[in-house]
Amino acid sequence: MTVSIIIAVKSDNPNLRQCIEACLKLDYQDFEILVLPDEKIGLSYPKTTVIPTGPLTPPQKRDIAQDKAKGEIIAFLDDDAYPVKGWLNEALKHFLDPEIAAVGGPSVTPDTDSLRQKASGLVYCNWLVSGPYVYRYMPKAEQKVDDYPSCNFLVRKSVLQAVGGFDTKF
């Protein structure tokens, strides 16, 4: 399966570069990276295409990218998400079942983050803050959900197109 990794951003920044570098270390080879900043930026990474969009919202940028994506699977990341080496292999296993439309994973604070960043991540891991959605921030057992953040989210391109892309009102 070919995967298109889509990263909607405002501008170039150190997080974006760290995200791309983590993607390039994945143990899966059949992917492209589409970066959608407001303005043209100079990135010279392999497998990476920059698509300047103007000042659009993230859902609008994601819709533009999914139309240009070559992959059967669209993987959405935020610029401050740093996938682990086996990320795509683990996620793509689920798509062997044709009934699976999308797969998401938690937003886990990296071990390399500062104490302040880790404290912020722990706040979201608390049931008092996130309630029943705490699974969005810490690894838990697999479960079916009807809503998931797009910072670590994979979906079949055909399904995304069938539903008309993202609701760009948000």
DSSP file with accessible surface (Angstrom, degrees, kcal/mol):
  #  RESIDUE AA STRUCTURE BP1 BP2  ACC     N-H-->O    O-->H-N    N-H-->O    O-->H-N    TCO  KAPPA ALPHA  PHI   PSI    X-CA   Y-CA   Z-CA
    1    1 A M              0   0   63      0, 0.0     2,-0.4     0, 0.0    29,-0.2   0.000 360.0 360.0 360.0 133.4    0.0    0.0    0.0
    2    2 A T        -     0   0   39     68,-0.1    71,-1.9    29,-0.0    70,-1.5  -0.710 360.0-156.9 -87.1 137.3    1.2    3.4   -0.9
    3    3 A V  E     -ab  31  73A   0     27,-2.1    29,-2.0    -2,-0.4     2,-0.6  -0.939  10.1-156.4-118.6 135.7    0.8    6.0    1.9
    4    4 A S  E     -ab  32  74A   0     69,-2.6    71,-3.1    -2,-0.4     2,-0.6  -0.959  12.1-154.7-109.1 115.0    0.6    9.8    1.6
    5    5 A I  E     -ab  33  75A   0     27,-3.2    29,-3.4    -2,-0.6     2,-0.5  -0.817  12.5-161.5 -90.4 122.8    1.7   11.5    4.8
    6    6 A I  E     -ab  34  76A   0     69,-3.2    71,-2.4    -2,-0.6     2,-0.5  -0.925  12.2-177.2-114.4 127.5    0.0   14.9    5.0
    7    7 A I  E     -ab  35  77A   0     27,-2.8    29,-2.7    -2,-0.5     2,-0.5  -0.952   8.6-162.3-126.2 107.2    1.3   17.7    7.3
    8    8 A A  E     +a   36   0A  11     69,-0.6    71,-0.4    -2,-0.5     2,-0.3  -0.806  24.9 160.9 -89.7 124.4   -0.7   21.0    7.3
    9    9 A V        -     0   0   11     27,-1.9    29,-0.1    -2,-0.5     3,-0.1  -0.927  47.1-133.4-138.8 163.4    1.3   23.8    8.8
   10   10 A K  S    S-     0   0  147      1,-0.3    28,-2.1    -2,-0.3    29,-0.6   0.897  84.7 -25.7 -79.1 -46.4    1.4   27.6    8.9
   11   11 A S  S    S-     0   0   67     26,-0.2    -1,-0.3    27,-0.1     5,-0.1  -0.943  81.9 -62.4-157.8 173.9    5.1   27.9    8.2
   12   12 A D        +     0   0   49     -2,-0.3     3,-0.1    -3,-0.1    31,-0.0  -0.367  60.1 156.1 -63.8 143.5    8.5   26.2    8.4
   13   13 A N     >  -     0   0   37      1,-0.1     4,-1.9    66,-0.0     3,-0.2  -0.975  56.1 -98.3-163.4 163.9    9.6   25.5   12.0
   14   14 A P  H  > S+     0   0  105      0, 0.0     4,-2.3     0, 0.0     5,-0.2   0.859 119.9  56.2 -59.6 -36.0   11.9   23.1   13.9
   15   15 A N  H  > S+     0   0   63      2,-0.2     4,-2.6     1,-0.2     5,-0.2   0.919 105.6  51.6 -61.1 -44.0    9.0   20.8   14.9
   16   16 A L  H  > S+     0   0    0     -3,-0.2     4,-2.7     2,-0.2     5,-0.2   0.938 110.3  48.1 -58.9 -45.7    8.1   20.4   11.2
   17   17 A R  H  X S+     0   0   82     -4,-1.9     4,-2.5     1,-0.2    -1,-0.2   0.908 111.6  49.6 -64.7 -39.3   11.7   19.4   10.3
   18   18 A Q  H  X S+     0   0   83     -4,-2.3     4,-2.2     2,-0.2    -1,-0.2   0.901 110.8  51.3 -65.4 -38.1   11.9   17.0   13.2
   19   19 A C  H  X S+     0   0    0     -4,-2.6     4,-2.3    60,-0.4    -2,-0.2   0.945 111.5  46.0 -63.4 -47.9    8.6   15.4   12.1
   20   20 A I  H  X S+     0   0    0     -4,-2.7     4,-2.3     1,-0.2    -2,-0.2   0.926 111.6  52.0 -62.3 -43.9    9.8   15.0    8.5
   21   21 A E  H  X S+     0   0   85     -4,-2.5     4,-0.6     1,-0.2    -1,-0.2   0.896 109.4  49.9 -62.1 -37.1   13.1   13.5    9.7
   22   22 A A  H >< S+     0   0   19     -4,-2.2     3,-1.0     1,-0.2    -1,-0.2   0.914 109.3  52.1 -66.2 -39.9   11.2   11.0   11.9
   23   23 A C  H >< S+     0   0    0     -4,-2.3     3,-1.7     1,-0.3    -2,-0.2   0.898 104.2  56.3 -62.1 -39.0    9.1   10.1    8.9
   24   24 A L  H 3< S+     0   0   55     -4,-2.3    -1,-0.3     1,-0.3    -2,-0.2   0.652 103.3  56.1 -70.7 -12.5   12.2    9.5    6.8
   25   25 A K  T << S+     0   0  152     -3,-1.0    -1,-0.3    -4,-0.6    -2,-0.2   0.354  79.8 126.2 -96.8   3.5   13.4    7.0    9.4
   26   26 A L    <   -     0   0    4     -3,-1.7    60,-0.2    -4,-0.2    59,-0.1  -0.274  67.0-129.7 -60.8 150.0   10.2    4.8    9.2
   27   27 A D  S    S+     0   0   70     58,-2.5     2,-0.4     2,-0.0    -1,-0.1   0.116  88.7  83.3 -89.2  23.9   10.7    1.1    8.5
   28   28 A Y        -     0   0   38     57,-0.2    -2,-0.1     1,-0.1     3,-0.1  -0.984  58.4-170.6-123.9 135.6    8.2    1.4    5.6
   29   29 A Q        +     0   0  134     -2,-0.4     2,-1.8     1,-0.1    -1,-0.1   0.723  61.1  83.8-104.4 -23.4    9.3    2.6    2.2
   30   30 A D  S    S+     0   0   77    -29,-0.2   -27,-2.1   -28,-0.0     2,-0.3  -0.497  71.8 101.9 -90.5  74.1    6.3    3.2    0.0
   31   31 A F  E     -a    3   0A  15     -2,-1.8     2,-0.3   -29,-0.2   -27,-0.2  -0.975  49.6-153.9-148.3 160.5    5.2    6.7    1.1
   32   32 A E  E     -a    4   0A  21    -29,-2.0   -27,-3.2    -2,-0.3     2,-0.5  -0.908  16.7-137.1-127.1 159.2    5.3   10.3    0.2
   33   33 A I  E     -ac   5  48A   0     14,-3.1    16,-2.8    -2,-0.3     2,-0.5  -0.989  13.7-167.6-120.8 124.2    5.2   13.4    2.4
   34   34 A L  E     -ac   6  49A   5    -29,-3.4   -27,-2.8    -2,-0.5     2,-0.5  -0.964   4.5-166.7-112.7 121.0    3.1   16.4    1.5
   35   35 A V  E     -ac   7  50A   0     14,-2.9    16,-3.1    -2,-0.5   -27,-0.2  -0.929   2.2-165.8-109.9 128.9    3.7   19.6    3.5
   36   36 A L  E     +a    8   0A   0    -29,-2.7   -27,-1.9    -2,-0.5     2,-0.1  -0.766  16.7 166.9-120.1  85.6    1.1   22.4    3.2
   37   37 A P        -     0   0    0      0, 0.0    16,-2.3     0, 0.0    17,-0.5  -0.486  46.6-113.7 -88.4 167.8    2.4   25.7    4.5
   38   38 A D  S    S+     0   0   21    -28,-2.1    16,-2.4    14,-0.2     2,-0.3   0.933 100.0  23.2 -62.7 -47.5    0.7   29.1    4.0
   39   39 A E  S    S-     0   0  133    -29,-0.6    14,-0.1    14,-0.1    12,-0.1  -0.780 102.4 -78.0-118.3 164.2    3.7   30.4    1.9
   40   40 A K        -     0   0  178     -2,-0.3     2,-0.3    12,-0.1    -1,-0.1  -0.332  51.3-173.5 -61.0 134.9    6.5   28.7   -0.1
   41   41 A I        -     0   0   29      2,-0.1     2,-1.1   -30,-0.1     9,-0.1  -0.936  28.2-113.1-130.4 156.7    9.2   27.3    2.1
   42   42 A G        +     0   0   63     -2,-0.3     2,-0.4     2,-0.0    -2,-0.0  -0.761  47.2 154.0 -95.1  95.1   12.6   25.8    1.3
   43   43 A L        -     0   0   26     -2,-1.1     7,-0.1     2,-0.1     2,-0.1  -0.988  19.4-176.6-118.1 131.8   12.6   22.1    2.3
   44   44 A S        +     0   0  121     -2,-0.4     5,-0.1     5,-0.1    -2,-0.0  -0.473  32.0 136.5-126.5  61.0   14.9   19.7    0.5
   45   45 A Y    >   -     0   0   42     -2,-0.1     3,-1.3     3,-0.1    -2,-0.1  -0.822  58.7-102.3-103.4 147.1   14.0   16.4    2.0
   46   46 A P  T 3  S+     0   0   87      0, 0.0     3,-0.1     0, 0.0    -1,-0.1  -0.272 104.8  14.6 -61.7 152.7   13.6   13.2    0.0
   47   47 A K  T 3  S+     0   0   81      1,-0.2   -14,-3.1   -15,-0.1     2,-0.5   0.561 102.2 123.2  63.3   8.9   10.0   12.0   -0.7
   48   48 A T  E <   -c   33   0A  25     -3,-1.3     2,-0.4   -16,-0.2   -14,-0.2  -0.896  38.7-175.9-113.7 129.8    8.8   15.5    0.4
   49   49 A T  E     -c   34   0A  69    -16,-2.8   -14,-2.9    -2,-0.5     2,-0.5  -0.978  15.1-147.0-121.0 133.2    6.7   17.9   -1.7
   50   50 A V  E     -c   35   0A  36     -2,-0.4   -14,-0.2   -16,-0.2   -16,-0.0  -0.870  12.4-173.7-100.6 130.0    5.7   21.4   -0.5
   51   51 A I        -     0   0   24    -16,-3.1     2,-0.1    -2,-0.5    14,-0.1  -0.867  14.7-149.7-124.4  93.5    2.3   22.7   -1.6
   52   52 A P        +     0   0   65      0, 0.0   -14,-0.2     0, 0.0   -13,-0.1  -0.423  19.6 175.3 -64.0 138.8    1.9   26.4   -0.6
   53   53 A T        -     0   0   27    -16,-2.3   -15,-0.2     1,-0.3   -14,-0.1   0.525  34.5-119.8-120.8 -13.5   -1.8   27.1    0.1
   54   54 A G        -     0   0   21    -16,-2.4     2,-2.2   -17,-0.5    -1,-0.3  -0.308  67.7 -33.1  83.6 178.4   -2.2   30.6    1.3
   55   55 A P  S    S+     0   0  107      0, 0.0     2,-0.2     0, 0.0    -1,-0.1  -0.423  88.5 147.3 -77.7  78.0   -3.7   31.2    4.8
   56   56 A L        -     0   0   59     -2,-2.2    -2,-0.1     1,-0.1    -3,-0.1  -0.661  51.1 -99.3-105.3 165.1   -6.2   28.4    4.9
   57   57 A T     >  -     0   0   54     -2,-0.2     4,-2.4   111,-0.1     5,-0.2  -0.402  38.6-105.5 -77.2 158.2   -7.4   26.4    7.8
   58   58 A P  H  > S+     0   0   65      0, 0.0     4,-2.7     0, 0.0     5,-0.2   0.911 120.3  51.9 -53.9 -43.4   -5.9   22.9    8.5
   59   59 A P  H  > S+     0   0   17      0, 0.0     4,-2.0     0, 0.0   107,-0.3   0.905 109.6  50.1 -63.0 -36.4   -9.0   21.1    7.2
   60   60 A Q  H  > S+     0   0   68     -3,-0.2     4,-2.0     2,-0.2     5,-0.2   0.921 111.5  48.4 -64.3 -42.0   -8.9   23.1    4.0
   61   61 A K  H  X S+     0   0    4     -4,-2.4     4,-2.5     1,-0.2    -1,-0.2   0.904 109.4  52.9 -64.0 -40.3   -5.3   22.2    3.6
   62   62 A R  H  X S+     0   0   19     -4,-2.7     4,-2.5    -5,-0.2    -1,-0.2   0.885 107.7  51.4 -64.7 -37.0   -5.9   18.5    4.2
   63   63 A D  H  X S+     0   0   29     -4,-2.0     4,-1.4    -5,-0.2    -1,-0.2   0.911 109.9  49.2 -65.7 -41.6   -8.6   18.5    1.5
   64   64 A I  H  X S+     0   0   56     -4,-2.0     4,-1.1     1,-0.2     3,-0.2   0.943 113.2  47.9 -60.3 -45.7   -6.2   20.1   -1.0
   65   65 A A  H >X S+     0   0    0     -4,-2.5     4,-1.6     1,-0.2     3,-0.6   0.904 105.9  55.5 -65.6 -41.7   -3.6   17.5   -0.1
   66   66 A Q  H 3< S+     0   0   10     -4,-2.5    -1,-0.2     1,-0.3    -2,-0.2   0.850 105.5  54.2 -64.6 -29.1   -5.8   14.5   -0.3
   67   67 A D  H 3< S+     0   0  108     -4,-1.4    -1,-0.3    -3,-0.2    -2,-0.2   0.831 115.4  39.2 -70.2 -30.0   -6.7   15.5   -3.9
   68   68 A K  H << S+     0   0  122     -4,-1.1    -2,-0.2    -3,-0.6    -1,-0.2   0.580  92.2 113.8 -92.6 -12.5   -3.0   15.6   -4.8
   69   69 A A     <  -     0   0    4     -4,-1.6   -65,-0.1    -5,-0.1     5,-0.0  -0.343  49.8-162.3 -67.2 139.8   -2.1   12.5   -2.8
   70   70 A K        +     0   0  167    -67,-0.1   -68,-0.1    -2,-0.1    -1,-0.1   0.603  59.0 101.8 -91.7 -16.7   -0.9    9.4   -4.6
   71   71 A G        -     0   0    2      1,-0.1   -68,-0.2     2,-0.1     3,-0.1  -0.331  67.0-143.7 -76.2 153.3   -1.4    7.0   -1.7
   72   72 A E  S    S+     0   0  111    -70,-1.5    85,-2.8     1,-0.1    86,-0.5   0.731  97.7  48.6 -76.5 -28.5   -4.3    4.6   -1.2
   73   73 A I  E    S-bD   3 156A   1    -71,-1.9   -69,-2.6    83,-0.2     2,-0.5  -0.959  77.2-151.9-114.8 133.0   -3.9    5.4    2.5
   74   74 A I  E     -bD   4 155A   0     81,-3.2    81,-2.6    -2,-0.4     2,-0.5  -0.921   9.3-164.7-105.3 126.2   -3.8    9.0    3.7
   75   75 A A  E     -bD   5 154A   0    -71,-3.1   -69,-3.2    -2,-0.5     2,-0.5  -0.959   5.5-156.7-114.1 118.2   -1.9    9.5    7.0
   76   76 A F  E     +bD   6 153A   0     77,-3.7    77,-1.9    -2,-0.5     2,-0.3  -0.827  16.8 171.8 -99.0 129.8   -2.4   12.9    8.7
   77   77 A L  E     -bD   7 152A   3    -71,-2.4   -69,-0.6    -2,-0.5     2,-0.2  -0.961  28.5-129.8-128.3 150.5    0.2   14.2   11.1
   78   78 A D    >   -     0   0   48     73,-1.1     3,-1.9    -2,-0.3   -69,-0.1  -0.638  34.9-109.3 -87.6 160.6    0.7   17.5   12.9
   79   79 A D  T 3  S+     0   0   36    -71,-0.4   -60,-0.4     1,-0.3   -59,-0.1   0.733 118.8  54.1 -67.1 -18.3    4.1   19.1   12.6
   80   80 A D  T 3  S+     0   0   89    -62,-0.1     2,-0.5   -61,-0.1    -1,-0.3   0.147  86.5 101.2-102.2  23.0    4.8   18.4   16.3
   81   81 A A    <   -     0   0   21     -3,-1.9   -59,-0.1    28,-0.0    28,-0.1  -0.910  52.6-167.4-105.3 130.8    4.1   14.7   15.9
   82   82 A Y        -     0   0   50     -2,-0.5   -63,-0.1   -60,-0.1   -62,-0.1  -0.867  14.5-146.0-121.8  94.6    7.2   12.4   15.6
   83   83 A P        -     0   0   16      0, 0.0     2,-0.1     0, 0.0    -6,-0.0  -0.281  15.8-119.8 -64.7 144.6    6.2    8.9   14.5
   84   84 A V    >   -     0   0  111      1,-0.1     3,-2.3   -58,-0.0     4,-0.3  -0.405  35.0 -97.0 -77.7 162.1    8.2    6.0   15.8
   85   85 A K  T 3  S+     0   0  139      1,-0.3   -58,-2.5   -59,-0.1     3,-0.3   0.825 122.6  42.6 -50.5 -41.6   10.0    3.7   13.3
   86   86 A G  T 3> S+     0   0   20      1,-0.2     4,-2.7   -60,-0.2     5,-0.3   0.349  80.7 112.7 -92.0   9.8    7.2    1.1   13.2
   87   87 A W  H <> S+     0   0   23     -3,-2.3     4,-2.3     1,-0.2     5,-0.2   0.900  80.6  38.9 -49.9 -56.2    4.3    3.5   13.0
   88   88 A L  H  > S+     0   0    0     -3,-0.3     4,-3.2    -4,-0.3     5,-0.2   0.923 114.6  52.8 -67.8 -42.7    3.1    2.8    9.4
   89   89 A N  H  > S+     0   0   56     -4,-0.3     4,-1.1     1,-0.2    -1,-0.2   0.925 112.8  45.7 -58.1 -43.0    3.7   -1.0    9.6
   90   90 A E  H  < S+     0   0  110     -4,-2.7     4,-0.5     1,-0.2     3,-0.2   0.926 117.2  43.1 -66.3 -43.7    1.6   -1.2   12.8
   91   91 A A  H >X S+     0   0    8     -4,-2.3     3,-1.2    -5,-0.3     4,-0.5   0.909 108.7  57.0 -70.1 -40.2   -1.2    1.0   11.4
   92   92 A L  H >< S+     0   0   10     -4,-3.2     3,-0.9     1,-0.3     4,-0.4   0.760  89.7  73.9 -68.5 -22.8   -1.3   -0.6    8.0
   93   93 A K  G >< S+     0   0  118     -4,-1.1     3,-1.3     1,-0.3     4,-0.3   0.873  92.6  56.8 -54.1 -37.2   -1.9   -4.1    9.4
   94   94 A H  G X4 S+     0   0   57     -3,-1.2     3,-1.4    -4,-0.5     6,-0.3   0.807  95.4  64.1 -67.1 -29.3   -5.5   -2.9   10.2
   95   95 A F  G << S+     0   0    6     -3,-0.9    -1,-0.3    -4,-0.5    -2,-0.2   0.528  78.9  82.2 -77.4  -3.2   -6.2   -2.0    6.6
   96   96 A L  G <  S+     0   0  137     -3,-1.3    -1,-0.3    -4,-0.4    -2,-0.2   0.788  80.7  75.1 -66.5 -25.2   -5.8   -5.6    5.6
   97   97 A D  S X  S-     0   0   77     -3,-1.4     3,-2.0    -4,-0.3    -1,-0.1  -0.797  80.7-150.9 -84.5 114.3   -9.4   -5.9    6.7
   98   98 A P  T 3  S+     0   0  106      0, 0.0    -1,-0.1     0, 0.0    -3,-0.1   0.679  92.1  65.7 -64.2 -13.4  -11.4   -4.2    4.0
   99   99 A E  T 3  S+     0   0  165      2,-0.0     2,-0.6    -3,-0.0    -4,-0.1   0.640  79.8  94.5 -81.0 -14.7  -14.1   -3.1    6.5
  100  100 A I    <   +     0   0   47     -3,-2.0     3,-0.1    -6,-0.3    56,-0.0  -0.691  45.6 173.2 -82.8 122.0  -11.6   -0.8    8.3
  101  101 A A        +     0   0   39     -2,-0.6    55,-2.4     1,-0.3     2,-0.3   0.786  62.9   6.1 -95.1 -34.5  -11.9    2.7    7.0
  102  102 A A  E     -E  155   0A  40     53,-0.2     2,-0.4    -8,-0.1    -1,-0.3  -0.987  53.4-159.8-152.9 155.5   -9.6    4.6    9.4
  103  103 A V  E     -E  154   0A  26     51,-2.8    51,-3.4    -2,-0.3     2,-0.3  -0.998  12.5-174.1-138.5 137.8   -7.1    4.0   12.2
  104  104 A G  E     -E  153   0A  33     -2,-0.4    49,-0.2    49,-0.2    46,-0.1  -0.920   5.7-159.6-131.0 158.8   -5.9    6.5   14.8
  105  105 A G        -     0   0   13     47,-2.3    47,-0.1    -2,-0.3    46,-0.1  -0.911  30.4 -88.6-133.6 163.5   -3.3    6.5   17.5
  106  106 A P        -     0   0   35      0, 0.0     2,-1.1     0, 0.0    31,-0.3  -0.231  30.6-118.2 -72.7 158.8   -2.7    8.5   20.6
  107  107 A S        -     0   0   45     29,-3.1     2,-0.4    31,-0.1    45,-0.0  -0.817  41.8-173.1 -93.2  92.3   -0.8   11.8   20.9
  108  108 A V        -     0   0   80     -2,-1.1    30,-0.1    30,-0.0     3,-0.0  -0.754  26.8-118.3 -94.7 132.9    1.9   10.6   23.3
  109  109 A T        -     0   0   41     -2,-0.4   -28,-0.0    28,-0.3     9,-0.0  -0.538  37.9-115.1 -68.0 126.3    4.4   13.1   24.7
  110  110 A P    >   -     0   0   38      0, 0.0     3,-1.7     0, 0.0    -1,-0.1  -0.284  11.3-125.9 -63.9 148.0    7.9   12.1   23.5
  111  111 A D  T 3  S+     0   0  146      1,-0.3     7,-0.1    -3,-0.0    -2,-0.1   0.769 109.6  62.1 -60.9 -26.3   10.5   11.0   26.1
  112  112 A T  T 3  S+     0   0  113      2,-0.0    -1,-0.3     0, 0.0    -3,-0.0   0.529  81.5 108.7 -81.3  -5.5   12.8   13.7   24.7
  113  113 A D  S <  S-     0   0   35     -3,-1.7    -4,-0.0     1,-0.1     0, 0.0  -0.279  77.3 -98.1 -69.2 160.3   10.5   16.5   25.6
  114  114 A S     >  -     0   0   57      1,-0.1     4,-2.7     4,-0.0     5,-0.2  -0.197  35.4-102.7 -70.7 166.7   11.3   19.0   28.4
  115  115 A L  H  > S+     0   0  148      1,-0.2     4,-2.5     2,-0.2     5,-0.2   0.904 124.3  52.4 -57.5 -41.6    9.8   18.6   31.9
  116  116 A R  H  > S+     0   0  219      2,-0.2     4,-2.0     1,-0.2    -1,-0.2   0.911 110.3  47.1 -62.5 -43.8    7.4   21.4   31.1
  117  117 A Q  H  > S+     0   0   94      2,-0.2     4,-2.3     1,-0.2    -2,-0.2   0.902 111.8  50.8 -65.3 -40.9    6.2   19.7   27.9
  118  118 A K  H  X S+     0   0   82     -4,-2.7     4,-2.4     2,-0.2    -2,-0.2   0.897 108.2  52.5 -63.6 -39.4    5.9   16.4   29.7
  119  119 A A  H  X S+     0   0   51     -4,-2.5     4,-1.5    -5,-0.2    -1,-0.2   0.921 108.4  50.8 -62.5 -41.1    3.8   18.1   32.4
  120  120 A S  H  X S+     0   0   66     -4,-2.0     4,-1.2     1,-0.2     3,-0.3   0.923 110.0  49.8 -61.5 -43.6    1.5   19.5   29.8
  121  121 A G  H  X S+     0   0   10     -4,-2.3     4,-1.2     1,-0.2    -1,-0.2   0.886 106.3  56.0 -62.5 -38.1    1.1   16.0   28.2
  122  122 A L  H  < S+     0   0  122     -4,-2.4     4,-0.4     1,-0.2    -1,-0.2   0.832  98.6  62.2 -65.0 -30.7    0.3   14.6   31.6
  123  123 A V  H >< S+     0   0   75     -4,-1.5     3,-1.4    -3,-0.3     6,-0.3   0.946 105.6  45.5 -59.2 -46.4   -2.6   17.1   32.0
  124  124 A Y  H 3< S+     0   0  112     -4,-1.2    -1,-0.2     1,-0.3    -2,-0.2   0.773 105.4  61.5 -70.5 -23.5   -4.3   15.6   28.9
  125  125 A C  T 3< S+     0   0   33     -4,-1.2     2,-0.4    12,-0.1    -1,-0.3   0.552  85.5  99.5 -76.6  -7.1   -3.7   12.0   30.2
  126  126 A N  S X> S-     0   0   73     -3,-1.4     4,-2.6    -4,-0.4     3,-1.4  -0.686  72.3-141.8 -86.9 132.1   -5.8   12.9   33.3
  127  127 A W  H 3> S+     0   0  164     -2,-0.4     4,-2.3     1,-0.3     6,-0.1   0.832 100.9  63.6 -61.2 -30.4   -9.4   11.7   33.3
  128  128 A L  H 34 S+     0   0  153      1,-0.2    -1,-0.3     2,-0.2    -4,-0.1   0.798 114.3  32.5 -65.4 -26.0  -10.5   14.9   35.0
  129  129 A V  H <4 S+     0   0   81     -3,-1.4    -2,-0.2    -6,-0.3    -1,-0.2   0.868 134.1  25.0 -94.0 -48.2   -9.3   16.9   31.9
  130  130 A S  H >< S-     0   0   16     -4,-2.6     3,-2.3    -7,-0.3    -3,-0.2   0.564  83.1-171.1 -99.2 -11.3  -10.0   14.5   29.0
  131  131 A G  G >< S-     0   0   12     -4,-2.3     3,-1.5    -5,-0.4    -1,-0.2  -0.209  72.7  -6.7  55.9-136.6  -12.8   12.4   30.5
  132  132 A P  G 3  S+     0   0   87      0, 0.0     3,-0.5     0, 0.0    -1,-0.3   0.570 130.1  69.6 -69.3  -5.0  -13.7    9.4   28.4
  133  133 A Y  G X   +     0   0  110     -3,-2.3     3,-2.3     1,-0.2     4,-0.2   0.244  59.1 111.7 -96.6  14.7  -11.3   10.7   25.6
  134  134 A V  G X>  +     0   0   18     -3,-1.5     3,-2.4     1,-0.3     4,-0.7   0.804  63.3  75.1 -58.8 -25.3   -8.1   10.0   27.6
  135  135 A Y  G 34 S+     0   0   26     -3,-0.5    -1,-0.3     1,-0.3     5,-0.2   0.701  82.3  69.4 -60.9 -17.3   -7.3    7.2   25.1
  136  136 A R  G <4 S+     0   0   37     -3,-2.3   -29,-3.1     1,-0.2    -1,-0.3   0.660 107.7  35.1 -72.0 -16.1   -6.4   10.1   22.7
  137  137 A Y  T <4 S+     0   0   55     -3,-2.4   -28,-0.3   -31,-0.3    -2,-0.2   0.430 118.8  38.6-122.0  -3.7   -3.3   10.8   24.8
  138  138 A M  S  < S-     0   0   62     -4,-0.7    -1,-0.2    -3,-0.2   -31,-0.1  -0.994  89.0 -94.6-148.7 144.0   -2.1    7.5   26.1
  139  139 A P        +     0   0   95      0, 0.0     2,-0.3     0, 0.0    -3,-0.1  -0.355  53.1 161.0 -59.4 132.4   -1.8    4.0   24.6
  140  140 A K        -     0   0  123     -5,-0.2     3,-0.1     1,-0.1     0, 0.0  -0.853  46.7 -64.8-138.3 177.1   -4.8    1.9   25.5
  141  141 A A        -     0   0   84     -2,-0.3    -1,-0.1     1,-0.1    -6,-0.0  -0.287  68.6 -85.2 -63.4 151.7   -6.3   -1.3   24.2
  142  142 A E        +     0   0  160     -3,-0.0     2,-0.3     1,-0.0    -1,-0.1  -0.277  59.4 166.9 -57.4 143.0   -7.7   -1.1   20.7
  143  143 A Q        -     0   0  110     -3,-0.1     2,-0.4     2,-0.0    -3,-0.0  -0.986  37.9-107.5-155.2 157.1  -11.2    0.2   20.5
  144  144 A K        +     0   0  196     -2,-0.3     2,-0.3     2,-0.0     0, 0.0  -0.727  40.4 176.0 -86.8 136.8  -13.8    1.4   18.0
  145  145 A V        -     0   0   60     -2,-0.4     3,-0.1     1,-0.0    -2,-0.0  -0.937  32.1-147.9-135.1 161.3  -14.4    5.2   18.1
  146  146 A D  S    S+     0   0  157     -2,-0.3     2,-0.3     1,-0.2    -1,-0.0   0.339  86.1  38.1-111.1   5.6  -16.5    7.5   16.0
  147  147 A D        +     0   0   89      2,-0.0    -1,-0.2     0, 0.0     0, 0.0  -0.967  61.9 167.2-155.2 135.9  -14.3   10.6   16.4
  148  148 A Y        -     0   0   39     -2,-0.3     5,-0.0    -3,-0.1   -45,-0.0  -0.985  37.3-105.7-152.5 141.0  -10.5   11.0   16.5
  149  149 A P    >   -     0   0   35      0, 0.0     3,-0.6     0, 0.0   -44,-0.2  -0.279  26.8-130.7 -63.1 153.7   -8.1   13.9   16.2
  150  150 A S  T >  S+     0   0   25      1,-0.2     3,-0.6   -46,-0.1     0, 0.0   0.323  85.8  93.6 -92.5  12.0   -6.2   14.2   13.0
  151  151 A C  T 3  S+     0   0   16      1,-0.3   -73,-1.1   -74,-0.1    -1,-0.2   0.683 107.2  14.1 -79.2 -13.3   -2.7   14.5   14.4
  152  152 A N  E <  S+D   77   0A  28     -3,-0.6   -47,-2.3   -75,-0.2     2,-0.4  -0.524  98.4 132.3-156.4  72.6   -2.1   10.7   14.1
  153  153 A F  E <   -DE  76 104A  40    -77,-1.9   -77,-3.7    -3,-0.6     2,-0.4  -0.996  33.3-168.4-140.5 129.0   -4.8    9.5   11.9
  154  154 A L  E     +DE  75 103A   1    -51,-3.4   -51,-2.8    -2,-0.4     2,-0.3  -0.955  13.4 171.4-120.4 139.4   -4.8    7.2    8.8
  155  155 A V  E     -DE  74 102A   8    -81,-2.6   -81,-3.2    -2,-0.4     2,-0.3  -0.992  40.2 -99.5-146.0 148.0   -7.8    6.8    6.4
  156  156 A R  E  >  -D   73   0A  47    -55,-2.4     4,-2.4    -2,-0.3     3,-0.3  -0.530  30.2-136.7 -65.3 132.4   -8.5    5.1    3.1
  157  157 A K  H  > S+     0   0   37    -85,-2.8     4,-2.7    -2,-0.3     5,-0.2   0.905 103.8  56.5 -59.0 -40.0   -8.4    7.8    0.4
  158  158 A S  H  > S+     0   0   76    -86,-0.5     4,-2.0     1,-0.2    -1,-0.2   0.887 108.9  45.9 -61.7 -37.6  -11.4    6.3   -1.2
  159  159 A V  H  > S+     0   0   47     -3,-0.3     4,-1.9     2,-0.2    -1,-0.2   0.927 111.2  51.7 -71.5 -43.1  -13.4    6.6    2.0
  160  160 A L  H  <>S+     0   0   11     -4,-2.4     5,-2.8     1,-0.2     4,-0.3   0.920 113.1  45.7 -60.0 -42.1  -12.2   10.2    2.6
  161  161 A Q  H ><5S+     0   0   93     -4,-2.7     3,-1.2     1,-0.2    -1,-0.2   0.898 108.3  57.0 -68.2 -38.1  -13.3   11.1   -0.9
  162  162 A A  H 3<5S+     0   0   87     -4,-2.0    -1,-0.2     1,-0.3    -2,-0.2   0.842 109.2  45.6 -63.1 -33.0  -16.6    9.3   -0.5
  163  163 A V  T 3<5S-     0   0  104     -4,-1.9    -1,-0.3    -5,-0.1    -2,-0.2   0.425 120.7-107.7 -91.2   1.7  -17.5   11.4    2.5
  164  164 A G  T < 5 -     0   0   57     -3,-1.2    -3,-0.2    -4,-0.3    -2,-0.1   0.723  53.7 -90.4  83.8  22.0  -16.4   14.7    0.8
  165  165 A G  S   <S-     0   0   13     -5,-2.8     2,-0.2    -6,-0.2  -105,-0.1  -0.407  80.7 -12.8  77.2-151.9  -13.2   15.2    2.8
  166  166 A F        -     0   0   50   -107,-0.3     2,-1.0    -2,-0.1  -103,-0.0  -0.505  66.1-109.7 -86.4 154.3  -13.1   17.3    6.0
  167  167 A D    >   -     0   0   79     -2,-0.2     3,-1.3     1,-0.2  -107,-0.1  -0.737  33.3-164.7 -79.1 104.2  -15.8   19.5    7.3
  168  168 A T  T 3  S+     0   0   57     -2,-1.0  -108,-0.2     1,-0.2    -1,-0.2   0.432  72.6  83.3 -80.7   4.9  -14.0   22.8    6.7
  169  169 A K  T 3         0   0  185   -110,-0.1    -1,-0.2     0, 0.0    -2,-0.0   0.711 360.0 360.0 -74.5 -21.5  -16.3   24.8    9.0
  170  170 A F    <         0   0  180     -3,-1.3  -113,-0.0  -113,-0.0    -4,-0.0  -0.618 360.0 360.0 -86.3 360.0  -14.2   23.7   12.0
